[in-house]
Amino acid sequence: MNAPLAHPPKADALPSAEGVTPVMAQFLAAKANAPDAILFFRMGDFYELFFRDAEIAAAALGITLTKRGKHQGEDIPMAGVPVHALEGYLARLIRQGFKAAICEQMEDPAEARKRGSKAVVRRDIVRVVTPGTLTEDSLLDARGANRLAAVAVRKGRAAVAVVELSAGVVDVVACALEDLGATLASFRPSEVLVPDRLFSDEATKDALNGSGGVVQALPQALGEPVGARSRVERLYGVSSLDGFGTFEEAEVSALGLVAAYLETTQAGKIPALAPPRRSGDTGFLAIDPATRLSLEIDRTQRGEREGSLLASIDRTVTSGGARALAERIARPLRDPAAINDGLDAVEWLLERRDLRRDLREGLKASSDVARAVGRLVLGRGGPRDLAGIRNGLAIAEGIAGLFPPVRDPSMEPLAGPPLRIAACLDKLALTPELGHLLAALAEGLVQEPPHLARDGGFVNAGFRPELDEARQLRDDSRRVVADLEARAVQQSGVPFKVRHNAVLGYFLETTAKAAEPLMRPTGESPFIHRQTLANQVRFTTVELSELDAKISQAGHRALAIEGETFETWRRTVQSLAQPLQAVAEALAELDAHAALSEWAEEVGAVRPHVDDSLCFEVSAGRHPVVEAAVKAAGDPYTPNDCRLDGAGQGCARLSIVTGPNMAGKSTFLRQNALLVVLAQAGAFVPARSMRLGVVDRLFSRVGAGDDLARGRSTFMMEMVETAAILTQATGRSFVVLDEIGRGTATYDGLAIAWATAEALHDRNQARTLFATHYHELAGLETRLAHVCNLSMRAKEWNGELVFLHEAAPGAADRSYGVQVAKLAGVPSAVVSRAREVLDRLEGEKTSNTSLNDLPLFAMAEPPPPPPSSAVDDALKGIDPDELTPREALEALYRLKGLAGR
């Protein structure tokens, strides 16, 4: 998705409507209602674009830019796309960050002609398509959520409201200003709405820039609490929001921005939205955008899904399940009880392989019920969406029957499904209304319906007798037409073919040469001349004209009855939107639980013990992504232990990790951070065992990168991210830092790294893994109470460096940088010269000054006085006022002699 806008978008000045044709005046009126969107103006079988819209679309889509007519003496730029290809062009525009308004013909041209030959077909905007309001399958990633977010700040508190329009899910989170970036990034929105005044607010700018979505500015007035509350009540059709809970002002403002935007973009259509799910800033593990990027949780640093943590563990079989798993990994929980509820579900299914297999087989045939409901409610769905709902409800019934009863007096109290699975099964129990809908769709909807309702042919024979009558008349009449064609050929001796068009209806057509005998005037011929073309001549008969009227009426009536049937079903779906969405949510959650169980069995993952302590104990932990890649290459993966304790009881709070490049320091750091994410997401972890005291904030500074757009060097970005860690980490946080201070002069970097480690240990007291090449930091183990050293082991064998990828106690004695350079393919002459320089530098380390003697690293003690020299001692014994000139000269020679020693 495009980078966020740097300022509120401004609409181009619209052309004047004076002196234009009626159609162009209609276009300009529609454009005035959507000035910041590219307007697709329906004209028959094409959507046309004019003026600046045509120029932008031609450049963005690679379509032909032409011209049509003039406006104020200038040519009018024009471009167009076929109606049937609209979705493909929309997808390309949306990916580039544009908005598009769809202006449809709201009446049949024949109706317009009844008002006069110069009457213009009535047109109106039916929707505005934006990145966050997509609902069509062709525009969406089936396995990823597409969210619209809104940000508001009131009285020093921030709030984020998020709606996934395609599934009807709404979330709202209130948080502290400093947590806005992490909260917004956890939803990964496609589009972010923000009051225009916040564009100049430095406190929110970084959060908006890190959201990953296109930022849209809205007037500040739309976020005022009173008006916002009224719009949200109107959106939900309630007189008060009290039934949904108690909302902070910032939450109401954010929800109001969403409601205002939906009113504008959906052209009055009210989507089916679930009540807002409120979660405070303590409900989820806070992960800021830099940490998400560093750890590659749901996207790699190249922006790809493949290679991320999510891709490596995803074993879901439905698109809804994939989205549920993605949300679970993106927003790990913070409450140990809730985390363990999720782990109970995974463990229960892991222990029941046959049940899990049957569940996954049943789910594979399921459709995306949530998105089908969303499209139907907004009037964008078709018969295939009804088939998806029929399919989903039938599968829900079958899946519910796979599980043992939730409450069975004959079973042990704890033998039934755990809480999370039992809740899903409750949602799968169809209400009578859903049962009636399923029965109606099973009886009335054909097995493979068409995509569009206007095409007809989706209602089963026998479901509506009047439809069967109309179809029979239409189909029988077509056979009559064929008979009539044969009789006309036989009677006239002319090779006629019956054709049809919208102007003439049915007619007999033949070549001009064959028609010559019929063109001679005779009073007995039943063939009436209708039209002569360059190579064809067209005729009709009285019988054919009468039949034309019957066929037309029967066909229109059949389509009208099917359209009426579809609308009845659509309204039923709209009235049952919430229970249908509950069924879809239950199917998705069961898929996510089963997928995590499947992955756990596949890789040998174990259940973590999650509690309220400050412990972090991992035995034989493995990096889930790296392990998969290593095993795919046929190599073994080396597991590692890690122990930290924020309380400093039994083990260190902060570990200094040293070792050569390529030895696995960064992998070790990321591995343990990802184990935190998995555990708190309610997933098993790839390890022999794990105990985790729940983490409130996860921070990772691993890898280097700059931000040239904002003029930030690699070192500056490192310092910005380090500052965020030092100001936000708490005693319950988990921090991994790699090579802090490497982007500047050696002693500057060492000083920053040292001071950062001290602050994390003493002030933040966060559980920390601190990787560094500054071996001097190993001295912190003896200076600070809760620090230990770890090193990634490597050995030299026959002149070659061998990485063991093992984290062992103690500090590394060397960095092996020259050896790594050799492995990287640096020319041998350069490597040899580097060895010479290194040997010389190491041989010149003759100073007696130690690190502990430097003022910078002895902040707790006053610096010792410098040692006195012989000259200093001699000077102290001289009193200048007592010396004669000769004695003074002798003293000066003596001092000079002392100084020259």
C-alpha positions, -999 to 999 in steps of 0.1 A, spaced: 0 0 0 11 35 -6 29 56 20 6 78 41 -2 112 28 19 140 43 -9 165 44 -47 165 39 -57 158 3 -71 187 -17 -95 183 -46 -86 198 -79 -106 229 -89 -137 217 -109 -144 230 -144 -173 255 -146 -207 240 -155 -216 270 -177 -222 263 -214 -219 225 -212 -241 197 -226 -267 181 -203 -246 150 -199 -215 169 -191 -234 190 -166 -246 158 -150 -210 146 -148 -198 179 -132 -226 177 -106 -216 141 -97 -180 151 -95 -188 179 -71 -201 153 -47 -169 133 -48 -142 159 -56 -112 139 -42 -122 107 -60 -117 95 -96 -152 95 -110 -163 65 -132 -193 78 -151 -215 50 -166 -224 56 -202 -239 24 -217 -213 -4 -218 -184 18 -206 -174 39 -176 -161 72 -189 -137 95 -172 -133 132 -180 -110 162 -174 -83 156 -148 -97 122 -138 -91 110 -173 -55 122 -173 -48 106 -139 -65 73 -148 -47 71 -182 -13 74 -165 -21 51 -136 -39 24 -156 -22 26 -190 -54 32 -209 -58 54 -239 -63 91 -233 -85 108 -260 -108 138 -261 -145 145 -266 -160 178 -273 -149 211 -260 -153 230 -227 -146 268 -227 -128 264 -260 -105 236 -248 -107 199 -256 -121 177 -229 -97 149 -220 -115 115 -219 -107 79 -211 -129 49 -206 -130 13 -194 -155 -15 -202 -182 -22 -176 -173 -59 -174 -136 -50 -167 -142 -24 -140 -131 -45 -110 -97 -51 -124 -91 -14 -131 -104 -5 -96 -79 -30 -80 -50 -13 -97 -61 22 -87 -67 12 -51 -33 -4 -48 -18 30 -59 -37 48 -31 -65 64 -52 -102 67 -44 -128 60 -70 -165 71 -72 -189 49 -92 -217 68 -109 -243 44 -123 -272 47 -146 -302 46 -123 -329 40 -149 -333 22 -182 -325 44 -213 -360 35 -226 -375 51 -196 -355 83 -201 -367 85 -238 -403 86 -226 -395 120 -211 -384 133 -245 -358 126 -271 -332 148 -254 -338 135 -219 -307 124 -200 -306 91 -182 -307 96 -145 -273 88 -128 -261 89 -93 -230 79 -72 -237 45 -57 -204 41 -38 -170 55 -33 -143 28 -34 -114 34 -10 -86 11 2 -104 4 35 -139 -1 22 -134 -29 -3 -158 -59 -2 -154 -77 -36 -134 -109 -36 -115 -98 -66 -102 -67 -48 -94 -84 -15 -68 -108 -2 -89 -138 9 -64 -147 37 -59 -112 50 -82 -87 67 -89 -54 50 -94 -27 77 -105 9 78 -91 26 109 -98 60 125 -77 79 150 -89 104 176 -72 122 205 -93 138 233 -81 151 266 -47 135 263 -60 101 255 -59 84 220 -83 59 205 -83 37 174 -116 25 159 -113 -2 133 -139 -17 110 -135 -47 86 -164 -38 63 -162 -71 44 -168 -91 76 -187 -66 97 -162 -66 126 -157 -35 146 -130 -29 173 -122 2 194 -92 6 216 -84 35 239 -48 40 248 -21 64 260 -6 87 233 27 69 234 10 36 226 -9 49 196 17 36 171 17 1 185 -21 0 187 -25 12 151 2 -11 138 -14 -42 154 -44 -38 131 -24 -32 99 -51 -10 84 -54 -4 47 -67 31 53 -65 55 83 -89 84 89 -76 112 110 -89 147 119 -71 173 98 -56 191 129 -36 160 138 -16 162 106 5 189 123 7 170 156 42 156 161 29 132 188 8 113 162 28 118 131 51 88 136 21 66 145 3 75 113 35 71 92 40 36 108 5 24 102 12 11 67 -21 24 53 -32 54 32 -40 83 55 -72 103 47 -79 136 64 -114 144 76 -127 177 90 -121 180 128 -158 187 133 -167 151 124 -148 139 155 -166 161 180 -181 138 206 -218 149 205 -221 147 167 -200 116 166 -222 98 191 -253 107 171 -237 93 138 -227 60 155 -262 56 170 -276 62 135 -252 36 120 -263 9 145 -300 20 145 -301 25 183 -311 54 205 -281 50 228 -247 34 229 -251 25 265 -260 -11 256 -226 -15 240 -207 -3 271 -192 29 284 -169 47 259 -143 73 265 -146 105 245 -117 96 222 -134 62 214 -167 79 205 -148 104 183 -130 76 165 -162 57 159 -179 89 147 -152 94 121 -158 58 108 -195 63 108 -192 96 88 -169 80 63 -192 50 58 -222 73 52 -202 91 25 -186 62 8 -215 37 9 -240 62 -5 -266 57 22 -264 19 24 -260 7 60 -235 -21 64 -241 -50 88 -217 -43 116 -213 -62 149 -213 -41 181 -179 -25 188 -156 -48 207 -139 -27 233 -104 -36 245 -83 -13 267 -46 -6 263 -39 -34 288 -56 -61 268 -29 -69 243 8 -72 240 21 -38 228 44 -42 197 55 -10 180 59 -8 142 97 -10 143 96 -42 164 70 -58 141 92 -50 111 124 -63 129 108 -96 140 89 -101 107 58 -112 125 33 -110 96 54 -95 69 91 -97 61 112 -66 59 106 -68 21 69 -65 27 61 -101 17 40 -126 37 62 -156 27 91 -159 52 72 -143 81 63 -160 114 26 -161 103 34 -178 70 56 -204 87 28 -215 112 -3 -210 91 -20 -244 85 -55 -230 82 -78 -244 55 -103 -215 52 -98 -178 43 -118 -168 75 -95 -191 96 -64 -175 80 -76 -141 90 -85 -152 125 -50 -167 129 -34 -135 115 -52 -114 140 -42 -137 169 -5 -135 159 -7 -97 153 -24 -90 186 -12 -114 213 -30 -112 246 -17 -99 279 -41 -117 304 -27 -151 315 -62 -165 320 -73 -156 285 -40 -169 270 -44 -202 288 -80 -205 275 -65 -204 240 -38 -229 249 -65 -253 263 -83 -253 229 -51 -260 210 -40 -288 234 -75 -304 234 -75 -306 196 -39 -318 196 -48 -348 217 -77 -357 194 -61 -363 160 -91 -381 144 -115 -353 155 -91 -327 143 -87 -344 109 -125 -346 105 -129 -310 115 -103 -298 90 -118 -319 62 -152 -304 69 -139 -269 70 -121 -273 37 -154 -272 19 -166 -241 37 -172 -207 21 -163 -173 33 -197 -166 50 -186 -134 67 -177 -116 34 -207 -130 16 -230 -115 42 -212 -82 40 -216 -79 2 -253 -90 3 -262 -64 30 -245 -36 10 -264 -47 -22 -232 -59 -39 -237 -96 -36 -250 -121 -60 -264 -157 -61 -230 -171 -55 -229 -153 -21 -262 -170 -13 -247 -203 -22 -217 -195 1 -241 -189 30 -260 -221 22 -228 -240 21 -215 -224 53 -247 -231 73 -248 -268 61 -211 -273 71 -217 -256 105 -244 -282 112 -221 -310 102 -191 -297 122 -212 -292 154 -222 -329 152 -185 -340 152 -179 -328 188 -190 -345 220 -218 -328 239 -206 -297 258 -226 -307 289 -232 -344 293 -241 -356 328 -226 -390 320 -191 -375 313 -165 -363 337 -168 -325 345 -135 -318 326 -140 -343 298 -160 -319 275 -145 -293 251 -126 -264 267 -142 -230 271 -131 -215 237 -143 -245 217 -175 -248 237 -182 -211 228 -177 -218 191 -201 -248 193 -227 -226 209 -225 -203 179 -227 -231 154 -261 -242 169 -285 -228 142 -314 -207 154 -348 -215 139 -345 -185 116 -311 -197 103 -326 -232 98 -354 -218 77 -329 -198 56 -308 -229 50 -339 -249 41 -351 -222 16 -317 -219 0 -313 -257 -2 -346 -260 -19 -347 -229 -41 -311 -221 -51 -294 -241 -79 -262 -259 -71 -239 -237 -93 -256 -203 -95 -243 -175 -118 -223 -146 -105 -249 -119 -112 -286 -119 -103 -295 -101 -135 -284 -131 -155 -312 -153 -140 -311 -191 -140 -303 -195 -103 -337 -205 -89 -345 -242 -90 -374 -255 -110 -404 -263 -89 -396 -236 -62 -420 -210 -76 -448 -223 -100 -452 -189 -116 -415 -189 -125 -418 -223 -141 -448 -211 -162 -428 -181 -175 -398 -202 -183 -419 -228 -201 -435 -202 -223 -401 -186 -230 -384 -219 -238 -414 -233 -258 -415 -201 -278 -379 -205 -288 -387 -238 -303 -416 -222 -321 -392 -197 -335 -370 -225 -349 -401 -241 -364 -412 -207 -379 -377 -203 -394 -379 -237 -411 -414 -229 -425 -403 -195 -438 -374 -211 -456 -396 -238 -471 -423 -213 -481 -400 -187 -497 -371 -208 -509 -349 -182 -493 -322 -192 -467 -336 -172 -438 -321 -171 -403 -341 -157 -374 -321 -130 -356 -328 -107 -327 -318 -72 -316 -330 -46 -291 -345 -23 -318 -363 -47 -342 -369 -76 -319 -371 -109 -338 -367 -108 -376 -358 -129 -406 -325 -121 -422 -309 -132 -455 -284 -120 -480 -292 -91 -504 -289 -115 -535 -312 -141 -520 -338 -114 -510 -342 -101 -546 -373 -123 -554 -390 -110 -522 -383 -74 -530 -405 -75 -561 -440 -61 -552 -466 -89 -549 -498 -88 -530 -496 -123 -517 -462 -124 -499 -464 -128 -461 -429 -114 -458 -428 -77 -448 -396 -58 -455 -381 -41 -424 -345 -31 -432 -318 -32 -458 -282 -32 -449 -251 -33 -471 -251 -71 -474 -283 -82 -456 -320 -77 -459 -344 -81 -430 -380 -92 -431 -408 -100 -406 -442 -116 -406 -473 -111 -386 -468 -144 -368 -432 -136 -360 -442 -101 -346 -468 -117 -323 -444 -143 -311 -418 -117 -304 -441 -100 -280 -449 -132 -262 -413 -143 -259 -402 -109 -247 -429 -108 -220 -421 -143 -208 -384 -137 -206 -388 -104 -187 -413 -120 -164 -390 -149 -156 -361 -125 -148 -384 -103 -127 -396 -133 -106 -360 -145 -101 -350 -109 -92 -378 -108 -67 -368 -141 -52 -332 -130 -49 -342 -98 -31 -363 -118 -7 -334 -140 2 -311 -109 4 -334 -92 29 -335 -123 50 -297 -124 51 -297 -87 60 -321 -94 89 -300 -123 101 -266 -107 96 -254 -109 132 -262 -146 138 -247 -154 104 -215 -135 113 -214 -154 146 -214 -187 127 -187 -174 104 -166 -163 134 -170 -197 151 -159 -216 119 -129 -193 116 -119 -197 152 -122 -235 151 -100 -234 120 -74 -213 137 -73 -236 168 -70 -267 146 -43 -252 125 -22 -243 156 -27 -279 168 -17 -293 134 15 -271 133 24 -280 169 22 -317 160 41 -312 128 71 -294 144 70 -309 179 60 -277 197 50 -278 233 26 -259 255 42 -230 273 35 -223 310 22 -187 311 17 -170 344 21 -136 362 57 -140 372 87 -122 357 104 -154 345 115 -163 310 128 -198 308 132 -216 275 148 -250 272 160 -261 237 141 -233 220 140 -230 182 134 -202 157 102 -213 139 110 -197 105 147 -204 105 142 -240 116 118 -246 87 143 -231 62 172 -251 76 153 -284 76 141 -278 41 177 -276 31 183 -309 48 204 -295 77 199 -299 114 188 -269 136 207 -263 168 183 -254 197 193 -231 225 184 -224 261 177 -190 275 169 -179 311 160 -144 323 142 -131 354 130 -96 358 131 -100 395 167 -111 393 160 -142 414 178 -173 403 191 -159 370 200 -127 354 177 -99 343 199 -89 314 222 -111 292 251 -97 272 254 -118 241 287 -118 223 302 -138 195 313 -135 159 292 -124 130 272 -152 114 274 -172 146 236 -167 152 233 -138 177 205 -121 158 187 -154 153 190 -162 190 175 -128 199 147 -129 174 140 -165 183 132 -157 220 112 -126 211 90 -147 187 85 -174 214 70 -146 235 46 -137 206 36 -173 200 30 -181 237 9 -150 243 -10 -156 211 -22 -189 226 0 -211 204 24 -238 213 61 -230 210 90 -249 193 110 -258 224 115 -286 250 98 -265 276 90 -228 282 78 -208 312 68 -172 305 58 -145 329 34 -125 308 50 -96 289 33 -62 285 55 -47 258 79 -63 233 108 -43 219 132 -54 192 161 -34 177 177 -59 154 191 -50 120 200 -17 104 180 6 82 176 43 74 146 65 67 158 87 38 123 102 33 126 119 67 163 125 66 172 99 92 204 80 89 208 44 100 224 56 133 197 82 138 170 55 133 187 33 158 188 61 184 151 69 178 141 33 184 165 30 214 150 61 229 115 47 225 126 15 243 142 34 272 112 57 277 85 30 274 99 -3 286 87 -15 321 96 -42 345 73 -65 327 86 -58 292 109 -80 270 137 -63 251 161 -76 224 188 -52 212 215 -60 186 246 -39 181 235 -7 197 260 21 189 277 5 159 269 34 135 292 60 150 328 63 163 340 34 184 341 51 218 309 70 212 291 37 203 307 19 233 296 47 256 260 46 243 258 8 245 271 8 280 248 35 292 218 18 275 225 -15 292 228 2 326 195 20 321 177 -12 311 191 -30 341 187 -3 367 158 19 357 136 -1 333 144 -35 349 131 -52 317 141 -87 307 167 -80 281 189 -98 256 217 -74 246 239 -85 217 271 -66 210 306 -67 195 319 -44 222 335 -71 243 342 -45 270 305 -47 280 312 -82 293 326 -64 324 290 -55 333 286 -90 347 308 -81 376 296 -45 380 258 -50 379 238 -73 401 216 -91 376 237 -94 344 252 -125 328 273 -132 298 263 -155 269 284 -162 238 276 -178 205 303 -205 201 326 -208 172 358 -228 166 387 -225 142 395 -258 125 424 -261 101 424 -224 95 386 -223 89 360 -208 111 332 -232 122 300 -218 137 284 -240 163 252 -218 168 253 -226 205 246 -201 232 270 -209 261 277 -191 294 306 -166 293 319 -139 271 334 -144 236 371 -136 235 372 -126 198 349 -114 171 365 -133 142 357 -104 118 386 -112 95 376 -148 92 340 -139 84 353 -115 57 371 -144 42 339 -165 42 320 -137 25 344 -138 -4 366 -108 3 397 -111 -19 425 -130 -3 449 -100 -6 426 -78 14 420 -106 40 458 -110 44 464 -73 48 435 -72 74 453 -99 94 485 -79 94 468 -47 105 448 -66 132 480 -83 146 497 -49 148 468 -32 165 464 -60 190 502 -59 196 501 -22 204 477 -26 233 503 -17 259 485 9 278 480 2 315 447 21 315 417 -2 320 380 5 312 372 8 348 396 37 351 378 58 325 356 85 340 327 75 317 325 40 331 330 49 367 300 71 373 294 58 408 329 67 420 349 100 418 377 98 394 411 91 410 438 119 409 464 114 382 497 100 394 524 127 402 556 129 382 592 138 393 588 173 379 555 177 399 573 167 431 603 190 424 580 219 417 561 214 449 594 218 468 603 252 453 593 285 468 600 311 441 600 340 466 630 324 485 652 318 455 682 339 445 687 345 407 714 318 407 693 293 426 664 299 403 686 292 372 699 260 388 663 249 396 653 255 361 681 233 347 673 207 372 636 206 362 646 205 326 668 175 333 639 157 351 615 164 322 639 150 297 641 116 314 
